[in-house]
Structures are given as C-alpha cells and as structure tokens.
C-alpha cells in the first residue's frame, strides 16, 4: 500500500518533499508521483498525495560486493 500525505492549508511542494522524503531536492519525484496536482502551487487542506518510494543509494565508498547494483 503506497504511503500518502494529507495536506494542510498553505503546504507547498518543496515543504511536503522535505517533510515526507527528508529533502526538498526530492520535489520533482513528489510531483511526478502526483501528476494530476502538478498545477497547484499552494495547497488547500485535505488534498491526499502519494509519497513515492525513493531508490536507496548506497555510498560509493562501499566495496563493490556491498553496492546495490550487485545485490
């Protein structure tokens, strides 16, 4: 079951990305997961958004056998 977030009045994409995904740099992924609401800049209360699962990126400092591409 996908994760969701219900907006409060005044929420904006970058704030929601920071709250739910930990970083406002994930705003693009959030918008892509909610393409029908892409035209909204400031949300009203009660809009339910889908929170995407982000791929796990392991640090490059790990040895090759522990990197995700080998799992």
PyMOL Python script that loads the backbone (N, CA, C, O; Angstrom):
from pymol import cmd

cmd.read_pdbstr("""\
ATOM      1  N   UNK A   1       0.841  -1.179   0.000  1.00  0.00           N
ATOM      2  CA  UNK A   1       0.000   0.000   0.000  1.00  0.00           C
ATOM      3  C   UNK A   1       0.888   1.245   0.000  1.00  0.00           C
ATOM      4  O   UNK A   1       1.769   1.376   0.850  1.00  0.00           O
ATOM      5  N   UNK A   2       0.665   2.153  -0.941  1.00  0.00           N
ATOM      6  CA  UNK A   2       1.518   3.342  -1.031  1.00  0.00           C
ATOM      7  C   UNK A   2       1.338   4.273   0.166  1.00  0.00           C
ATOM      8  O   UNK A   2       0.268   4.338   0.771  1.00  0.00           O
ATOM      9  N   UNK A   3       2.403   4.985   0.488  1.00  0.00           N
ATOM     10  CA  UNK A   3       2.335   5.981   1.553  1.00  0.00           C
ATOM     11  C   UNK A   3       1.629   7.215   1.012  1.00  0.00           C
ATOM     12  O   UNK A   3       1.732   7.533  -0.173  1.00  0.00           O
ATOM     13  N   UNK A   4       0.920   7.898   1.881  1.00  0.00           N
ATOM     14  CA  UNK A   4       0.216   9.116   1.484  1.00  0.00           C
ATOM     15  C   UNK A   4       0.482  10.232   2.489  1.00  0.00           C
ATOM     16  O   UNK A   4       0.940  10.002   3.608  1.00  0.00           O
ATOM     17  N   UNK A   5       0.181  11.432   2.050  1.00  0.00           N
ATOM     18  CA  UNK A   5       0.270  12.616   2.898  1.00  0.00           C
ATOM     19  C   UNK A   5      -0.955  13.455   2.613  1.00  0.00           C
ATOM     20  O   UNK A   5      -1.292  13.685   1.452  1.00  0.00           O
ATOM     21  N   UNK A   6      -1.626  13.915   3.653  1.00  0.00           N
ATOM     22  CA  UNK A   6      -2.779  14.797   3.505  1.00  0.00           C
ATOM     23  C   UNK A   6      -2.340  16.211   3.836  1.00  0.00           C
ATOM     24  O   UNK A   6      -1.835  16.477   4.927  1.00  0.00           O
ATOM     25  N   UNK A   7      -2.532  17.107   2.894  1.00  0.00           N
ATOM     26  CA  UNK A   7      -2.037  18.472   3.031  1.00  0.00           C
ATOM     27  C   UNK A   7      -2.780  19.259   4.096  1.00  0.00           C
ATOM     28  O   UNK A   7      -3.926  18.976   4.445  1.00  0.00           O
ATOM     29  N   UNK A   8      -2.069  20.263   4.594  1.00  0.00           N
ATOM     30  CA  UNK A   8      -2.691  21.275   5.440  1.00  0.00           C
ATOM     31  C   UNK A   8      -2.658  22.574   4.637  1.00  0.00           C
ATOM     32  O   UNK A   8      -1.834  22.723   3.734  1.00  0.00           O
ATOM     33  N   UNK A   9      -3.521  23.486   4.950  1.00  0.00           N
ATOM     34  CA  UNK A   9      -3.619  24.732   4.207  1.00  0.00           C
ATOM     35  C   UNK A   9      -2.271  25.453   4.192  1.00  0.00           C
ATOM     36  O   UNK A   9      -1.661  25.675   5.238  1.00  0.00           O
ATOM     37  N   UNK A  10      -1.817  25.814   2.988  1.00  0.00           N
ATOM     38  CA  UNK A  10      -0.561  26.537   2.845  1.00  0.00           C
ATOM     39  C   UNK A  10       0.626  25.658   2.483  1.00  0.00           C
ATOM     40  O   UNK A  10       1.699  26.177   2.178  1.00  0.00           O
ATOM     41  N   UNK A  11       0.457  24.336   2.511  1.00  0.00           N
ATOM     42  CA  UNK A  11       1.545  23.437   2.100  1.00  0.00           C
ATOM     43  C   UNK A  11       1.963  23.738   0.669  1.00  0.00           C
ATOM     44  O   UNK A  11       1.134  24.080  -0.174  1.00  0.00           O
ATOM     45  N   UNK A  12       3.264  23.605   0.403  1.00  0.00           N
ATOM     46  CA  UNK A  12       3.789  23.755  -0.951  1.00  0.00           C
ATOM     47  C   UNK A  12       4.644  22.519  -1.244  1.00  0.00           C
ATOM     48  O   UNK A  12       5.070  21.817  -0.327  1.00  0.00           O
ATOM     49  N   UNK A  13       4.888  22.264  -2.531  1.00  0.00           N
ATOM     50  CA  UNK A  13       5.598  21.044  -2.943  1.00  0.00           C
ATOM     51  C   UNK A  13       6.908  20.837  -2.197  1.00  0.00           C
ATOM     52  O   UNK A  13       7.157  19.746  -1.684  1.00  0.00           O
ATOM     53  N   UNK A  14       7.741  21.853  -2.127  1.00  0.00           N
ATOM     54  CA  UNK A  14       9.059  21.675  -1.507  1.00  0.00           C
ATOM     55  C   UNK A  14       8.959  21.380  -0.017  1.00  0.00           C
ATOM     56  O   UNK A  14       9.748  20.596   0.513  1.00  0.00           O
ATOM     57  N   UNK A  15       8.004  21.996   0.661  1.00  0.00           N
ATOM     58  CA  UNK A  15       7.809  21.732   2.084  1.00  0.00           C
ATOM     59  C   UNK A  15       7.328  20.304   2.306  1.00  0.00           C
ATOM     60  O   UNK A  15       7.782  19.629   3.230  1.00  0.00           O
ATOM     61  N   UNK A  16       6.416  19.847   1.464  1.00  0.00           N
ATOM     62  CA  UNK A  16       5.915  18.478   1.579  1.00  0.00           C
ATOM     63  C   UNK A  16       7.036  17.482   1.308  1.00  0.00           C
ATOM     64  O   UNK A  16       7.148  16.474   2.006  1.00  0.00           O
ATOM     65  N   UNK A  17       7.875  17.753   0.295  1.00  0.00           N
ATOM     66  CA  UNK A  17       9.010  16.870  -0.002  1.00  0.00           C
ATOM     67  C   UNK A  17       9.958  16.794   1.189  1.00  0.00           C
ATOM     68  O   UNK A  17      10.435  15.713   1.533  1.00  0.00           O
ATOM     69  N   UNK A  18      10.232  17.921   1.814  1.00  0.00           N
ATOM     70  CA  UNK A  18      11.120  17.924   2.981  1.00  0.00           C
ATOM     71  C   UNK A  18      10.504  17.146   4.143  1.00  0.00           C
ATOM     72  O   UNK A  18      11.195  16.372   4.807  1.00  0.00           O
ATOM     73  N   UNK A  19       9.210  17.346   4.393  1.00  0.00           N
ATOM     74  CA  UNK A  19       8.526  16.649   5.489  1.00  0.00           C
ATOM     75  C   UNK A  19       8.473  15.137   5.270  1.00  0.00           C
ATOM     76  O   UNK A  19       8.702  14.357   6.194  1.00  0.00           O
ATOM     77  N   UNK A  20       8.171  14.740   4.050  1.00  0.00           N
ATOM     78  CA  UNK A  20       7.876  13.329   3.797  1.00  0.00           C
ATOM     79  C   UNK A  20       9.048  12.529   3.241  1.00  0.00           C
ATOM     80  O   UNK A  20       9.145  11.324   3.473  1.00  0.00           O
ATOM     81  N   UNK A  21       9.941  13.198   2.507  1.00  0.00           N
ATOM     82  CA  UNK A  21      11.051  12.493   1.858  1.00  0.00           C
ATOM     83  C   UNK A  21      12.408  12.907   2.421  1.00  0.00           C
ATOM     84  O   UNK A  21      13.444  12.367   2.032  1.00  0.00           O
ATOM     85  N   UNK A  22      12.390  13.875   3.343  1.00  0.00           N
ATOM     86  CA  UNK A  22      13.609  14.262   4.026  1.00  0.00           C
ATOM     87  C   UNK A  22      14.461  15.304   3.331  1.00  0.00           C
ATOM     88  O   UNK A  22      15.494  15.710   3.863  1.00  0.00           O
ATOM     89  N   UNK A  23      14.043  15.750   2.141  1.00  0.00           N
ATOM     90  CA  UNK A  23      14.862  16.693   1.401  1.00  0.00           C
ATOM     91  C   UNK A  23      14.009  17.374   0.340  1.00  0.00           C
ATOM     92  O   UNK A  23      13.298  16.705  -0.411  1.00  0.00           O
ATOM     93  N   UNK A  24      14.074  18.685   0.275  1.00  0.00           N
ATOM     94  CA  UNK A  24      13.297  19.411  -0.736  1.00  0.00           C
ATOM     95  C   UNK A  24      13.797  19.155  -2.151  1.00  0.00           C
ATOM     96  O   UNK A  24      13.107  19.480  -3.117  1.00  0.00           O
ATOM     97  N   UNK A  25      14.987  18.576  -2.285  1.00  0.00           N
ATOM     98  CA  UNK A  25      15.512  18.221  -3.604  1.00  0.00           C
ATOM     99  C   UNK A  25      14.729  17.057  -4.231  1.00  0.00           C
ATOM    100  O   UNK A  25      14.942  16.732  -5.399  1.00  0.00           O
ATOM    101  N   UNK A  26      13.842  16.440  -3.480  1.00  0.00           N
ATOM    102  CA  UNK A  26      13.005  15.347  -3.977  1.00  0.00           C
ATOM    103  C   UNK A  26      11.651  15.852  -4.482  1.00  0.00           C
ATOM    104  O   UNK A  26      10.751  15.057  -4.755  1.00  0.00           O
ATOM    105  N   UNK A  27      11.512  17.169  -4.604  1.00  0.00           N
ATOM    106  CA  UNK A  27      10.252  17.753  -5.062  1.00  0.00           C
ATOM    107  C   UNK A  27       9.824  17.196  -6.414  1.00  0.00           C
ATOM    108  O   UNK A  27       8.643  16.914  -6.619  1.00  0.00           O
ATOM    109  N   UNK A  28      10.758  17.035  -7.331  1.00  0.00           N
ATOM    110  CA  UNK A  28      10.442  16.519  -8.662  1.00  0.00           C
ATOM    111  C   UNK A  28       9.829  15.119  -8.583  1.00  0.00           C
ATOM    112  O   UNK A  28       8.849  14.835  -9.271  1.00  0.00           O
ATOM    113  N   UNK A  29      10.386  14.262  -7.766  1.00  0.00           N
ATOM    114  CA  UNK A  29       9.850  12.896  -7.604  1.00  0.00           C
ATOM    115  C   UNK A  29       8.440  12.944  -7.020  1.00  0.00           C
ATOM    116  O   UNK A  29       7.576  12.157  -7.408  1.00  0.00           O
ATOM    117  N   UNK A  30       8.210  13.862  -6.093  1.00  0.00           N
ATOM    118  CA  UNK A  30       6.889  14.004  -5.482  1.00  0.00           C
ATOM    119  C   UNK A  30       5.863  14.478  -6.512  1.00  0.00           C
ATOM    120  O   UNK A  30       4.750  13.954  -6.565  1.00  0.00           O
ATOM    121  N   UNK A  31       6.227  15.454  -7.316  1.00  0.00           N
ATOM    122  CA  UNK A  31       5.310  15.953  -8.347  1.00  0.00           C
ATOM    123  C   UNK A  31       5.009  14.863  -9.370  1.00  0.00           C
ATOM    124  O   UNK A  31       3.858  14.692  -9.769  1.00  0.00           O
ATOM    125  N   UNK A  32       6.032  14.125  -9.798  1.00  0.00           N
ATOM    126  CA  UNK A  32       5.821  13.042 -10.767  1.00  0.00           C
ATOM    127  C   UNK A  32       4.878  11.970 -10.230  1.00  0.00           C
ATOM    128  O   UNK A  32       4.132  11.362 -10.997  1.00  0.00           O
ATOM    129  N   UNK A  33       4.907  11.736  -8.936  1.00  0.00           N
ATOM    130  CA  UNK A  33       4.021  10.737  -8.327  1.00  0.00           C
ATOM    131  C   UNK A  33       2.588  11.264  -8.185  1.00  0.00           C
ATOM    132  O   UNK A  33       1.665  10.493  -7.925  1.00  0.00           O
ATOM    133  N   UNK A  34       2.407  12.562  -8.355  1.00  0.00           N
ATOM    134  CA  UNK A  34       1.092  13.202  -8.202  1.00  0.00           C
ATOM    135  C   UNK A  34       0.836  14.141  -9.368  1.00  0.00           C
ATOM    136  O   UNK A  34       0.490  15.306  -9.176  1.00  0.00           O
ATOM    137  N   UNK A  35       1.006  13.631 -10.563  1.00  0.00           N
ATOM    138  CA  UNK A  35       0.997  14.451 -11.776  1.00  0.00           C
ATOM    139  C   UNK A  35      -0.310  15.239 -11.966  1.00  0.00           C
ATOM    140  O   UNK A  35      -0.287  16.318 -12.558  1.00  0.00           O
ATOM    141  N   UNK A  36      -1.423  14.733 -11.486  1.00  0.00           N
ATOM    142  CA  UNK A  36      -2.705  15.445 -11.650  1.00  0.00           C
ATOM    143  C   UNK A  36      -2.756  16.739 -10.838  1.00  0.00           C
ATOM    144  O   UNK A  36      -3.538  17.634 -11.158  1.00  0.00           O
ATOM    145  N   UNK A  37      -1.947  16.847  -9.808  1.00  0.00           N
ATOM    146  CA  UNK A  37      -1.928  18.058  -8.974  1.00  0.00           C
ATOM    147  C   UNK A  37      -0.764  18.984  -9.327  1.00  0.00           C
ATOM    148  O   UNK A  37      -0.513  19.946  -8.601  1.00  0.00           O
ATOM    149  N   UNK A  38      -0.057  18.723 -10.411  1.00  0.00           N
ATOM    150  CA  UNK A  38       1.161  19.473 -10.754  1.00  0.00           C
ATOM    151  C   UNK A  38       0.921  20.981 -10.895  1.00  0.00           C
ATOM    152  O   UNK A  38       1.843  21.774 -10.707  1.00  0.00           O
ATOM    153  N   UNK A  39      -0.290  21.371 -11.218  1.00  0.00           N
ATOM    154  CA  UNK A  39      -0.603  22.788 -11.422  1.00  0.00           C
ATOM    155  C   UNK A  39      -0.795  23.564 -10.116  1.00  0.00           C
ATOM    156  O   UNK A  39      -0.873  24.792 -10.139  1.00  0.00           O
ATOM    157  N   UNK A  40      -0.869  22.877  -8.997  1.00  0.00           N
ATOM    158  CA  UNK A  40      -1.109  23.527  -7.698  1.00  0.00           C
ATOM    159  C   UNK A  40       0.226  24.027  -7.135  1.00  0.00           C
ATOM    160  O   UNK A  40       1.211  23.290  -7.104  1.00  0.00           O
ATOM    161  N   UNK A  41       0.244  25.275  -6.696  1.00  0.00           N
ATOM    162  CA  UNK A  41       1.447  25.832  -6.076  1.00  0.00           C
ATOM    163  C   UNK A  41       1.320  25.850  -4.560  1.00  0.00           C
ATOM    164  O   UNK A  41       2.248  25.469  -3.846  1.00  0.00           O
ATOM    165  N   UNK A  42       0.167  26.295  -4.073  1.00  0.00           N
ATOM    166  CA  UNK A  42      -0.110  26.316  -2.636  1.00  0.00           C
ATOM    167  C   UNK A  42      -1.367  25.476  -2.416  1.00  0.00           C
ATOM    168  O   UNK A  42      -2.424  25.763  -2.978  1.00  0.00           O
ATOM    169  N   UNK A  43      -1.240  24.448  -1.600  1.00  0.00           N
ATOM    170  CA  UNK A  43      -2.341  23.503  -1.388  1.00  0.00           C
ATOM    171  C   UNK A  43      -3.348  23.991  -0.360  1.00  0.00           C
ATOM    172  O   UNK A  43      -3.009  24.691   0.594  1.00  0.00           O
ATOM    173  N   UNK A  44      -4.583  23.603  -0.581  1.00  0.00           N
ATOM    174  CA  UNK A  44      -5.614  23.767   0.442  1.00  0.00           C
ATOM    175  C   UNK A  44      -5.529  22.550   1.355  1.00  0.00           C
ATOM    176  O   UNK A  44      -4.842  21.582   1.028  1.00  0.00           O
ATOM    177  N   UNK A  45      -6.195  22.583   2.460  1.00  0.00           N
ATOM    178  CA  UNK A  45      -6.194  21.450   3.383  1.00  0.00           C
ATOM    179  C   UNK A  45      -6.986  20.279   2.804  1.00  0.00           C
ATOM    180  O   UNK A  45      -8.001  20.474   2.136  1.00  0.00           O
ATOM    181  N   UNK A  46      -6.517  19.076   3.065  1.00  0.00           N
ATOM    182  CA  UNK A  46      -7.274  17.882   2.730  1.00  0.00           C
ATOM    183  C   UNK A  46      -6.959  17.206   1.406  1.00  0.00           C
ATOM    184  O   UNK A  46      -7.649  16.257   1.034  1.00  0.00           O
ATOM    185  N   UNK A  47      -5.945  17.659   0.684  1.00  0.00           N
ATOM    186  CA  UNK A  47      -5.564  17.007  -0.573  1.00  0.00           C
ATOM    187  C   UNK A  47      -4.646  15.837  -0.219  1.00  0.00           C
ATOM    188  O   UNK A  47      -3.643  16.018   0.471  1.00  0.00           O
ATOM    189  N   UNK A  48      -4.988  14.653  -0.686  1.00  0.00           N
ATOM    190  CA  UNK A  48      -4.181  13.470  -0.403  1.00  0.00           C
ATOM    191  C   UNK A  48      -3.193  13.245  -1.539  1.00  0.00           C
ATOM    192  O   UNK A  48      -3.582  13.112  -2.700  1.00  0.00           O
ATOM    193  N   UNK A  49      -1.914  13.203  -1.191  1.00  0.00           N
ATOM    194  CA  UNK A  49      -0.851  12.989  -2.159  1.00  0.00           C
ATOM    195  C   UNK A  49      -0.185  11.639  -1.914  1.00  0.00           C
ATOM    196  O   UNK A  49      -0.105  11.174  -0.778  1.00  0.00           O
ATOM    197  N   UNK A  50       0.288  11.020  -2.981  1.00  0.00           N
ATOM    198  CA  UNK A  50       1.043   9.778  -2.885  1.00  0.00           C
ATOM    199  C   UNK A  50       2.509  10.128  -2.666  1.00  0.00           C
ATOM    200  O   UNK A  50       3.059  10.986  -3.357  1.00  0.00           O
ATOM    201  N   UNK A  51       3.132   9.468  -1.710  1.00  0.00           N
ATOM    202  CA  UNK A  51       4.548   9.677  -1.433  1.00  0.00           C
ATOM    203  C   UNK A  51       5.319   8.540  -2.106  1.00  0.00           C
ATOM    204  O   UNK A  51       5.125   7.375  -1.759  1.00  0.00           O
ATOM    205  N   UNK A  52       6.189   8.865  -3.064  1.00  0.00           N
ATOM    206  CA  UNK A  52       6.888   7.809  -3.799  1.00  0.00           C
ATOM    207  C   UNK A  52       7.972   7.139  -2.953  1.00  0.00           C
ATOM    208  O   UNK A  52       8.530   7.742  -2.037  1.00  0.00           O
ATOM    209  N   UNK A  53       8.252   5.893  -3.280  1.00  0.00           N
ATOM    210  CA  UNK A  53       9.403   5.213  -2.699  1.00  0.00           C
ATOM    211  C   UNK A  53      10.618   5.635  -3.498  1.00  0.00           C
ATOM    212  O   UNK A  53      10.630   5.523  -4.724  1.00  0.00           O
ATOM    213  N   UNK A  54      11.628   6.115  -2.817  1.00  0.00           N
ATOM    214  CA  UNK A  54      12.844   6.533  -3.491  1.00  0.00           C
ATOM    215  C   UNK A  54      13.843   5.383  -3.492  1.00  0.00           C
ATOM    216  O   UNK A  54      13.913   4.624  -2.525  1.00  0.00           O
ATOM    217  N   UNK A  55      14.612   5.248  -4.561  1.00  0.00           N
ATOM    218  CA  UNK A  55      15.631   4.192  -4.570  1.00  0.00           C
ATOM    219  C   UNK A  55      16.679   4.451  -3.497  1.00  0.00           C
ATOM    220  O   UNK A  55      17.049   5.596  -3.237  1.00  0.00           O
ATOM    221  N   UNK A  56      17.140   3.399  -2.892  1.00  0.00           N
ATOM    222  CA  UNK A  56      18.172   3.516  -1.872  1.00  0.00           C
ATOM    223  C   UNK A  56      19.518   3.620  -2.573  1.00  0.00           C
ATOM    224  O   UNK A  56      19.887   2.762  -3.374  1.00  0.00           O
ATOM    225  N   UNK A  57      20.237   4.675  -2.259  1.00  0.00           N
ATOM    226  CA  UNK A  57      21.553   4.855  -2.861  1.00  0.00           C
ATOM    227  C   UNK A  57      22.607   4.645  -1.783  1.00  0.00           C
ATOM    228  O   UNK A  57      22.666   5.370  -0.790  1.00  0.00           O
ATOM    229  N   UNK A  58      23.423   3.644  -2.006  1.00  0.00           N
ATOM    230  CA  UNK A  58      24.490   3.372  -1.057  1.00  0.00           C
ATOM    231  C   UNK A  58      25.696   4.240  -1.389  1.00  0.00           C
ATOM    232  O   UNK A  58      25.916   4.579  -2.552  1.00  0.00           O
ATOM    233  N   UNK A  59      26.474   4.600  -0.383  1.00  0.00           N
ATOM    234  CA  UNK A  59      27.655   5.425  -0.635  1.00  0.00           C
ATOM    235  C   UNK A  59      28.645   4.708  -1.553  1.00  0.00           C
ATOM    236  O   UNK A  59      28.749   3.482  -1.526  1.00  0.00           O
ATOM    237  N   UNK A  60      29.368   5.476  -2.362  1.00  0.00           N
ATOM    238  CA  UNK A  60      30.359   4.908  -3.267  1.00  0.00           C
ATOM    239  C   UNK A  60      31.564   4.333  -2.534  1.00  0.00           C
ATOM    240  O   UNK A  60      32.367   3.613  -3.126  1.00  0.00           O
ATOM    241  N   UNK A  61      31.691   4.645  -1.264  1.00  0.00           N
ATOM    242  CA  UNK A  61      32.850   4.166  -0.523  1.00  0.00           C
ATOM    243  C   UNK A  61      32.732   2.693  -0.133  1.00  0.00           C
ATOM    244  O   UNK A  61      33.697   2.109   0.361  1.00  0.00           O
ATOM    245  N   UNK A  62      31.574   2.090  -0.348  1.00  0.00           N
ATOM    246  CA  UNK A  62      31.410   0.671  -0.031  1.00  0.00           C
ATOM    247  C   UNK A  62      32.155  -0.184  -1.047  1.00  0.00           C
ATOM    248  O   UNK A  62      32.290   0.199  -2.209  1.00  0.00           O
ATOM    249  N   UNK A  63      32.634  -1.334  -0.609  1.00  0.00           N
ATOM    250  CA  UNK A  63      33.274  -2.235  -1.565  1.00  0.00           C
ATOM    251  C   UNK A  63      32.254  -2.728  -2.589  1.00  0.00           C
ATOM    252  O   UNK A  63      31.061  -2.766  -2.291  1.00  0.00           O
ATOM    253  N   UNK A  64      32.692  -3.101  -3.777  1.00  0.00           N
ATOM    254  CA  UNK A  64      31.778  -3.475  -4.863  1.00  0.00           C
ATOM    255  C   UNK A  64      30.747  -4.534  -4.481  1.00  0.00           C
ATOM    256  O   UNK A  64      29.605  -4.459  -4.935  1.00  0.00           O
ATOM    257  N   UNK A  65      31.113  -5.508  -3.668  1.00  0.00           N
ATOM    258  CA  UNK A  65      30.171  -6.578  -3.335  1.00  0.00           C
ATOM    259  C   UNK A  65      29.054  -6.119  -2.403  1.00  0.00           C
ATOM    260  O   UNK A  65      28.073  -6.839  -2.222  1.00  0.00           O
ATOM    261  N   UNK A  66      29.185  -4.935  -1.810  1.00  0.00           N
ATOM    262  CA  UNK A  66      28.130  -4.408  -0.958  1.00  0.00           C
ATOM    263  C   UNK A  66      27.280  -3.349  -1.645  1.00  0.00           C
ATOM    264  O   UNK A  66      26.285  -2.889  -1.083  1.00  0.00           O
ATOM    265  N   UNK A  67      27.662  -2.963  -2.847  1.00  0.00           N
ATOM    266  CA  UNK A  67      26.895  -1.952  -3.570  1.00  0.00           C
ATOM    267  C   UNK A  67      25.617  -2.563  -4.116  1.00  0.00           C
ATOM    268  O   UNK A  67      25.579  -3.752  -4.434  1.00  0.00           O
ATOM    269  N   UNK A  68      24.592  -1.772  -4.225  1.00  0.00           N
ATOM    270  CA  UNK A  68      23.260  -2.218  -4.616  1.00  0.00           C
ATOM    271  C   UNK A  68      23.241  -2.884  -5.987  1.00  0.00           C
ATOM    272  O   UNK A  68      22.488  -3.837  -6.184  1.00  0.00           O
ATOM    273  N   UNK A  69      24.039  -2.419  -6.935  1.00  0.00           N
ATOM    274  CA  UNK A  69      23.975  -2.982  -8.271  1.00  0.00           C
ATOM    275  C   UNK A  69      24.419  -4.452  -8.325  1.00  0.00           C
ATOM    276  O   UNK A  69      24.179  -5.136  -9.320  1.00  0.00           O
ATOM    277  N   UNK A  70      25.062  -4.933  -7.257  1.00  0.00           N
ATOM    278  CA  UNK A  70      25.493  -6.325  -7.225  1.00  0.00           C
ATOM    279  C   UNK A  70      24.561  -7.207  -6.402  1.00  0.00           C
ATOM    280  O   UNK A  70      24.780  -8.413  -6.294  1.00  0.00           O
ATOM    281  N   UNK A  71      23.529  -6.613  -5.825  1.00  0.00           N
ATOM    282  CA  UNK A  71      22.593  -7.384  -4.985  1.00  0.00           C
ATOM    283  C   UNK A  71      21.528  -8.013  -5.825  1.00  0.00           C
ATOM    284  O   UNK A  71      20.652  -8.699  -5.300  1.00  0.00           O
TER     285      UNK A  71
END
""", "prot")
cmd.dss("prot")
cmd.show_as("cartoon", "prot")
cmd.util.cbc("prot")
cmd.orient("prot")
